[in-house]
């Protein structure tokens, strides 16, 4: 994951260190944290795919993801173009694909992921687990977007801070390697680059074990050989030291950073690409009230927002606005705390767009950004009472599927739920709304 090859160590040249790094990693199952379970989960978040999707796996390494996509993506497995600059990894992939009878569907290509030769619109699925950092998250978003066919999906994983204030020890390791972003920063970058954030997924600690376990065992083998009399050359010693340091930093500071998977799709007309969304500020409050007044034609929703601001149900960072091209507030959406049979959930209400921009994508933009922010904050369940033709585009389904009901009579299809974290059991029972809702 961190190759430590951008600088020299003592008298070791950069090229020797690079060779030693790849020799240390040769034959390992993975070159970054991940697992087949995570690949399958990210694939499930992409939604429907063509029967045999055209997939591009960038920085494929020995090809665990490429092999799984070839076998399982779509109804009949994908045609996978697997790209890496390191020939030994591609040789390992060719062999593994042949062993599994997938050599007709996996096509290894030695190429630079930052300067790909493929024409625009060539792929239904662009995949990059643990490799986007090599050219930078923002650069990857910009350069890979053109490769997607209409309706195509970009999936990538990125290492990020998981705490607001990383320790000096964690920064001492990561800052010289370019530092780490936050999830909020990367969500904003994806939206600014013209993507919808379909889903995000934090990789479990076991995915790090799947990477560092074999790497640590390999380091043990090399060091055991040294103890037996075959001392490693300086480049190998430097590569070993880098691997040991990375593993040790994870052991000490792993709670401060982690990998996040992003499932992204370029916006299309009506999806909100022209309406950047962000958390509201104090300066937006009058404009938020005005948008709600204009959208609903009565003061009820605007008064509800004002009342919720002073209620314990208000959650900082979960009131979002979408901006018009001139910077004015064009749409607003709010999440506040509710409960289902005593378990915490979120109520999405109100959602408002200025009548002048309705059906332009402003409302979709603010809702998608707000839901992504809620997921980042660790929320698990969102409930909405709304139009059944509108909210399913965000992933909402009838709440009755989970045994969730409103405290008053509503059409079954109008009360909907969205599960943000499927590792948390979904509660059953009746919704308790904040007091300002008056129910």
LINCORVEN-V202634 format. One record per residue. N is the residue number from 1. RES is the residue in three letters. SS is DSSP state (@ for helix, = for strand, . for the rest). PHI is phi as a letter, one per 30 degrees, with the letter a starting at -180 (NA if undefined). Layout:
# LINCORVEN-V202634
n:N res:RES ss:SS phi:PHI
n:N res:RES ss:SS phi:PHI
This chain:
# LINCORVEN-V202634
n:1 res:UNK ss:. phi:NA
n:2 res:UNK ss:. phi:c
n:3 res:UNK ss:. phi:d
n:4 res:UNK ss:. phi:h
n:5 res:UNK ss:. phi:c
n:6 res:UNK ss:. phi:d
n:7 res:UNK ss:. phi:b
n:8 res:UNK ss:. phi:c
n:9 res:UNK ss:= phi:b
n:10 res:UNK ss:. phi:i
n:11 res:UNK ss:. phi:c
n:12 res:UNK ss:= phi:d
n:13 res:UNK ss:. phi:d
n:14 res:UNK ss:@ phi:d
n:15 res:UNK ss:@ phi:d
n:16 res:UNK ss:@ phi:d
n:17 res:UNK ss:@ phi:d
n:18 res:UNK ss:@ phi:d
n:19 res:UNK ss:@ phi:d
n:20 res:UNK ss:@ phi:d
n:21 res:UNK ss:@ phi:e
n:22 res:UNK ss:@ phi:d
n:23 res:UNK ss:@ phi:d
n:24 res:UNK ss:@ phi:d
n:25 res:UNK ss:@ phi:c
n:26 res:UNK ss:. phi:d
n:27 res:UNK ss:. phi:i
n:28 res:UNK ss:. phi:d
n:29 res:UNK ss:. phi:d
n:30 res:UNK ss:. phi:b
n:31 res:UNK ss:. phi:c
n:32 res:UNK ss:. phi:a
n:33 res:UNK ss:. phi:e
n:34 res:UNK ss:. phi:l
n:35 res:UNK ss:. phi:a
n:36 res:UNK ss:@ phi:d
n:37 res:UNK ss:@ phi:d
n:38 res:UNK ss:@ phi:d
n:39 res:UNK ss:@ phi:e
n:40 res:UNK ss:@ phi:d
n:41 res:UNK ss:@ phi:d
n:42 res:UNK ss:@ phi:d
n:43 res:UNK ss:@ phi:d
n:44 res:UNK ss:@ phi:d
n:45 res:UNK ss:. phi:d
n:46 res:UNK ss:. phi:d
n:47 res:UNK ss:. phi:i
n:48 res:UNK ss:. phi:d
n:49 res:UNK ss:. phi:b
n:50 res:UNK ss:. phi:e
n:51 res:UNK ss:. phi:e
n:52 res:UNK ss:. phi:b
n:53 res:UNK ss:. phi:d
n:54 res:UNK ss:= phi:c
n:55 res:UNK ss:= phi:c
n:56 res:UNK ss:= phi:b
n:57 res:UNK ss:= phi:c
n:58 res:UNK ss:= phi:c
n:59 res:UNK ss:. phi:i
n:60 res:UNK ss:. phi:d
n:61 res:UNK ss:. phi:h
n:62 res:UNK ss:. phi:d
n:63 res:UNK ss:. phi:j
n:64 res:UNK ss:@ phi:d
n:65 res:UNK ss:@ phi:d
n:66 res:UNK ss:@ phi:e
n:67 res:UNK ss:@ phi:d
n:68 res:UNK ss:@ phi:d
n:69 res:UNK ss:@ phi:d
n:70 res:UNK ss:@ phi:d
n:71 res:UNK ss:@ phi:d
n:72 res:UNK ss:@ phi:b
n:73 res:UNK ss:. phi:d
n:74 res:UNK ss:. phi:i
n:75 res:UNK ss:. phi:d
n:76 res:UNK ss:. phi:b
n:77 res:UNK ss:. phi:i
n:78 res:UNK ss:. phi:c
n:79 res:UNK ss:= phi:d
n:80 res:UNK ss:= phi:c
n:81 res:UNK ss:= phi:c
n:82 res:UNK ss:= phi:c
n:83 res:UNK ss:= phi:c
n:84 res:UNK ss:= phi:a
n:85 res:UNK ss:. phi:c
n:86 res:UNK ss:. phi:c
n:87 res:UNK ss:@ phi:d
n:88 res:UNK ss:@ phi:d
n:89 res:UNK ss:@ phi:d
n:90 res:UNK ss:@ phi:d
n:91 res:UNK ss:@ phi:d
n:92 res:UNK ss:@ phi:d
n:93 res:UNK ss:@ phi:d
n:94 res:UNK ss:@ phi:e
n:95 res:UNK ss:@ phi:d
n:96 res:UNK ss:@ phi:d
n:97 res:UNK ss:@ phi:d
n:98 res:UNK ss:@ phi:d
n:99 res:UNK ss:@ phi:d
n:100 res:UNK ss:. phi:c
n:101 res:UNK ss:. phi:i
n:102 res:UNK ss:. phi:c
n:103 res:UNK ss:. phi:d
n:104 res:UNK ss:. phi:d
n:105 res:UNK ss:. phi:c
n:106 res:UNK ss:= phi:c
n:107 res:UNK ss:= phi:b
n:108 res:UNK ss:= phi:d
n:109 res:UNK ss:= phi:b
n:110 res:UNK ss:= phi:d
n:111 res:UNK ss:. phi:a
n:112 res:UNK ss:. phi:d
n:113 res:UNK ss:. phi:d
n:114 res:UNK ss:. phi:d
n:115 res:UNK ss:. phi:b
n:116 res:UNK ss:. phi:d
n:117 res:UNK ss:. phi:d
n:118 res:UNK ss:. phi:d
n:119 res:UNK ss:. phi:d
n:120 res:UNK ss:. phi:d
n:121 res:UNK ss:. phi:i
n:122 res:UNK ss:. phi:d
n:123 res:UNK ss:= phi:b
n:124 res:UNK ss:= phi:d
n:125 res:UNK ss:= phi:b
n:126 res:UNK ss:= phi:c
n:127 res:UNK ss:= phi:b
n:128 res:UNK ss:= phi:a
n:129 res:UNK ss:. phi:d
n:130 res:UNK ss:. phi:i
n:131 res:UNK ss:. phi:b
n:132 res:UNK ss:@ phi:d
n:133 res:UNK ss:@ phi:d
n:134 res:UNK ss:@ phi:d
n:135 res:UNK ss:. phi:c
n:136 res:UNK ss:. phi:j
n:137 res:UNK ss:@ phi:e
n:138 res:UNK ss:@ phi:d
n:139 res:UNK ss:@ phi:d
n:140 res:UNK ss:@ phi:d
n:141 res:UNK ss:@ phi:e
n:142 res:UNK ss:@ phi:d
n:143 res:UNK ss:@ phi:d
n:144 res:UNK ss:@ phi:c
n:145 res:UNK ss:@ phi:d
n:146 res:UNK ss:@ phi:d
n:147 res:UNK ss:@ phi:d
n:148 res:UNK ss:= phi:d
n:149 res:UNK ss:= phi:d
n:150 res:UNK ss:= phi:e
n:151 res:UNK ss:= phi:i
n:152 res:UNK ss:= phi:d
n:153 res:UNK ss:= phi:b
n:154 res:UNK ss:= phi:c
n:155 res:UNK ss:= phi:b
n:156 res:UNK ss:= phi:b
n:157 res:UNK ss:= phi:c
n:158 res:UNK ss:= phi:b
n:159 res:UNK ss:= phi:d
n:160 res:UNK ss:= phi:b
n:161 res:UNK ss:= phi:d
n:162 res:UNK ss:. phi:c
n:163 res:UNK ss:. phi:b
n:164 res:UNK ss:. phi:d
n:165 res:UNK ss:. phi:b
n:166 res:UNK ss:. phi:d
n:167 res:UNK ss:. phi:d
n:168 res:UNK ss:@ phi:d
n:169 res:UNK ss:@ phi:d
n:170 res:UNK ss:@ phi:d
n:171 res:UNK ss:@ phi:d
n:172 res:UNK ss:@ phi:d
n:173 res:UNK ss:@ phi:d
n:174 res:UNK ss:@ phi:d
n:175 res:UNK ss:@ phi:d
n:176 res:UNK ss:@ phi:d
n:177 res:UNK ss:@ phi:c
n:178 res:UNK ss:. phi:j
n:179 res:UNK ss:. phi:i
n:180 res:UNK ss:. phi:b
n:181 res:UNK ss:= phi:d
n:182 res:UNK ss:= phi:c
n:183 res:UNK ss:@ phi:d
n:184 res:UNK ss:@ phi:e
n:185 res:UNK ss:@ phi:d
n:186 res:UNK ss:@ phi:d
n:187 res:UNK ss:@ phi:d
n:188 res:UNK ss:@ phi:d
n:189 res:UNK ss:@ phi:d
n:190 res:UNK ss:@ phi:d
n:191 res:UNK ss:@ phi:d
n:192 res:UNK ss:@ phi:d
n:193 res:UNK ss:. phi:d
n:194 res:UNK ss:. phi:j
n:195 res:UNK ss:= phi:c
n:196 res:UNK ss:= phi:d
n:197 res:UNK ss:= phi:d
n:198 res:UNK ss:= phi:d
n:199 res:UNK ss:= phi:a
n:200 res:UNK ss:= phi:b
n:201 res:UNK ss:= phi:b
n:202 res:UNK ss:= phi:d
n:203 res:UNK ss:. phi:d
n:204 res:UNK ss:. phi:d
n:205 res:UNK ss:@ phi:e
n:206 res:UNK ss:@ phi:d
n:207 res:UNK ss:@ phi:d
n:208 res:UNK ss:@ phi:d
n:209 res:UNK ss:@ phi:d
n:210 res:UNK ss:@ phi:d
n:211 res:UNK ss:@ phi:c
n:212 res:UNK ss:@ phi:d
n:213 res:UNK ss:@ phi:e
n:214 res:UNK ss:@ phi:d
n:215 res:UNK ss:@ phi:d
n:216 res:UNK ss:@ phi:d
n:217 res:UNK ss:@ phi:d
n:218 res:UNK ss:@ phi:d
n:219 res:UNK ss:@ phi:d
n:220 res:UNK ss:@ phi:d
n:221 res:UNK ss:@ phi:d
n:222 res:UNK ss:@ phi:d
n:223 res:UNK ss:@ phi:d
n:224 res:UNK ss:@ phi:d
n:225 res:UNK ss:@ phi:d
n:226 res:UNK ss:@ phi:d
n:227 res:UNK ss:@ phi:d
n:228 res:UNK ss:. phi:d
n:229 res:UNK ss:. phi:k
n:230 res:UNK ss:. phi:c
n:231 res:UNK ss:. phi:d
n:232 res:UNK ss:. phi:d
n:233 res:UNK ss:. phi:d
n:234 res:UNK ss:@ phi:e
n:235 res:UNK ss:@ phi:d
n:236 res:UNK ss:@ phi:d
n:237 res:UNK ss:@ phi:d
n:238 res:UNK ss:@ phi:d
n:239 res:UNK ss:@ phi:d
n:240 res:UNK ss:@ phi:d
n:241 res:UNK ss:@ phi:d
n:242 res:UNK ss:@ phi:d
n:243 res:UNK ss:@ phi:d
n:244 res:UNK ss:@ phi:d
n:245 res:UNK ss:@ phi:d
n:246 res:UNK ss:@ phi:d
n:247 res:UNK ss:@ phi:d
n:248 res:UNK ss:@ phi:d
n:249 res:UNK ss:@ phi:d
n:250 res:UNK ss:@ phi:d
n:251 res:UNK ss:@ phi:d
n:252 res:UNK ss:@ phi:d
n:253 res:UNK ss:@ phi:b
n:254 res:UNK ss:@ phi:d
n:255 res:UNK ss:@ phi:d
n:256 res:UNK ss:@ phi:c
n:257 res:UNK ss:= phi:a
n:258 res:UNK ss:= phi:a
n:259 res:UNK ss:= phi:c
n:260 res:UNK ss:= phi:b
n:261 res:UNK ss:= phi:c
n:262 res:UNK ss:= phi:c
n:263 res:UNK ss:= phi:c
n:264 res:UNK ss:= phi:b
n:265 res:UNK ss:= phi:b
n:266 res:UNK ss:= phi:e
n:267 res:UNK ss:. phi:d
n:268 res:UNK ss:. phi:b
n:269 res:UNK ss:. phi:e
n:270 res:UNK ss:. phi:i
n:271 res:UNK ss:. phi:c
n:272 res:UNK ss:. phi:j
n:273 res:UNK ss:. phi:d
n:274 res:UNK ss:. phi:d
n:275 res:UNK ss:. phi:b
n:276 res:UNK ss:. phi:e
n:277 res:UNK ss:= phi:c
n:278 res:UNK ss:= phi:a
n:279 res:UNK ss:= phi:d
n:280 res:UNK ss:. phi:d
n:281 res:UNK ss:. phi:c
n:282 res:UNK ss:@ phi:e
n:283 res:UNK ss:@ phi:d
n:284 res:UNK ss:@ phi:d
n:285 res:UNK ss:@ phi:d
n:286 res:UNK ss:@ phi:d
n:287 res:UNK ss:@ phi:d
n:288 res:UNK ss:@ phi:d
n:289 res:UNK ss:@ phi:d
n:290 res:UNK ss:@ phi:d
n:291 res:UNK ss:@ phi:d
n:292 res:UNK ss:@ phi:d
n:293 res:UNK ss:@ phi:d
n:294 res:UNK ss:@ phi:d
n:295 res:UNK ss:@ phi:d
n:296 res:UNK ss:@ phi:c
n:297 res:UNK ss:. phi:i
n:298 res:UNK ss:. phi:b
n:299 res:UNK ss:. phi:d
n:300 res:UNK ss:@ phi:e
n:301 res:UNK ss:@ phi:d
n:302 res:UNK ss:@ phi:d
n:303 res:UNK ss:@ phi:d
n:304 res:UNK ss:@ phi:d
n:305 res:UNK ss:@ phi:e
n:306 res:UNK ss:@ phi:d
n:307 res:UNK ss:@ phi:d
n:308 res:UNK ss:@ phi:d
n:309 res:UNK ss:@ phi:e
n:310 res:UNK ss:. phi:c
n:311 res:UNK ss:. phi:c
n:312 res:UNK ss:. phi:e
n:313 res:UNK ss:. phi:d
n:314 res:UNK ss:= phi:d
n:315 res:UNK ss:= phi:c
n:316 res:UNK ss:= phi:e
n:317 res:UNK ss:= phi:i
n:318 res:UNK ss:= phi:c
n:319 res:UNK ss:= phi:b
n:320 res:UNK ss:= phi:c
n:321 res:UNK ss:= phi:b
n:322 res:UNK ss:= phi:c
n:323 res:UNK ss:= phi:c
n:324 res:UNK ss:. phi:d
n:325 res:UNK ss:. phi:e
n:326 res:UNK ss:. phi:d
n:327 res:UNK ss:. phi:j
n:328 res:UNK ss:. phi:d
n:329 res:UNK ss:= phi:d
n:330 res:UNK ss:= phi:c
n:331 res:UNK ss:= phi:a
n:332 res:UNK ss:= phi:b
n:333 res:UNK ss:= phi:b
n:334 res:UNK ss:= phi:b
n:335 res:UNK ss:= phi:c
n:336 res:UNK ss:= phi:b
n:337 res:UNK ss:= phi:d
n:338 res:UNK ss:= phi:b
n:339 res:UNK ss:= phi:b
n:340 res:UNK ss:= phi:b
n:341 res:UNK ss:. phi:h
n:342 res:UNK ss:. phi:i
n:343 res:UNK ss:= phi:c
n:344 res:UNK ss:= phi:d
n:345 res:UNK ss:= phi:b
n:346 res:UNK ss:= phi:b
n:347 res:UNK ss:= phi:c
n:348 res:UNK ss:= phi:c
n:349 res:UNK ss:= phi:a
n:350 res:UNK ss:= phi:d
n:351 res:UNK ss:= phi:b
n:352 res:UNK ss:= phi:b
n:353 res:UNK ss:= phi:b
n:354 res:UNK ss:. phi:e
n:355 res:UNK ss:@ phi:e
n:356 res:UNK ss:@ phi:d
n:357 res:UNK ss:@ phi:b
n:358 res:UNK ss:. phi:d
n:359 res:UNK ss:. phi:i
n:360 res:UNK ss:. phi:c
n:361 res:UNK ss:. phi:j
n:362 res:UNK ss:@ phi:d
n:363 res:UNK ss:@ phi:d
n:364 res:UNK ss:@ phi:d
n:365 res:UNK ss:@ phi:d
n:366 res:UNK ss:@ phi:d
n:367 res:UNK ss:@ phi:d
n:368 res:UNK ss:@ phi:d
n:369 res:UNK ss:@ phi:d
n:370 res:UNK ss:@ phi:d
n:371 res:UNK ss:@ phi:d
n:372 res:UNK ss:@ phi:d
n:373 res:UNK ss:@ phi:d
n:374 res:UNK ss:@ phi:d
n:375 res:UNK ss:@ phi:d
n:376 res:UNK ss:@ phi:d
n:377 res:UNK ss:. phi:d
n:378 res:UNK ss:. phi:j
n:379 res:UNK ss:. phi:d
n:380 res:UNK ss:. phi:c
n:381 res:UNK ss:= phi:b
n:382 res:UNK ss:= phi:b
n:383 res:UNK ss:= phi:b
n:384 res:UNK ss:= phi:b
n:385 res:UNK ss:= phi:c
n:386 res:UNK ss:. phi:a
n:387 res:UNK ss:. phi:d
n:388 res:UNK ss:. phi:d
n:389 res:UNK ss:. phi:c
n:390 res:UNK ss:. phi:c
n:391 res:UNK ss:@ phi:d
n:392 res:UNK ss:@ phi:e
n:393 res:UNK ss:@ phi:d
n:394 res:UNK ss:@ phi:c
n:395 res:UNK ss:. phi:j
n:396 res:UNK ss:. phi:d
n:397 res:UNK ss:= phi:b
n:398 res:UNK ss:= phi:e
n:399 res:UNK ss:@ phi:d
n:400 res:UNK ss:@ phi:d
n:401 res:UNK ss:@ phi:d
n:402 res:UNK ss:@ phi:c
n:403 res:UNK ss:. phi:i
n:404 res:UNK ss:= phi:c
n:405 res:UNK ss:= phi:b
n:406 res:UNK ss:. phi:d
n:407 res:UNK ss:. phi:d
n:408 res:UNK ss:. phi:b
n:409 res:UNK ss:. phi:d
n:410 res:UNK ss:. phi:b
n:411 res:UNK ss:. phi:e
n:412 res:UNK ss:@ phi:e
n:413 res:UNK ss:@ phi:d
n:414 res:UNK ss:@ phi:d
n:415 res:UNK ss:= phi:c
n:416 res:UNK ss:= phi:b
n:417 res:UNK ss:= phi:b
n:418 res:UNK ss:= phi:b
n:419 res:UNK ss:= phi:d
n:420 res:UNK ss:. phi:d
n:421 res:UNK ss:. phi:b
n:422 res:UNK ss:. phi:d
n:423 res:UNK ss:. phi:d
n:424 res:UNK ss:. phi:c
n:425 res:UNK ss:. phi:e
n:426 res:UNK ss:. phi:d
n:427 res:UNK ss:. phi:d
n:428 res:UNK ss:. phi:c
n:429 res:UNK ss:= phi:k
n:430 res:UNK ss:= phi:c
n:431 res:UNK ss:= phi:d
n:432 res:UNK ss:= phi:c
n:433 res:UNK ss:. phi:d
n:434 res:UNK ss:. phi:e
n:435 res:UNK ss:@ phi:e
n:436 res:UNK ss:@ phi:d
n:437 res:UNK ss:@ phi:d
n:438 res:UNK ss:. phi:i
n:439 res:UNK ss:. phi:b
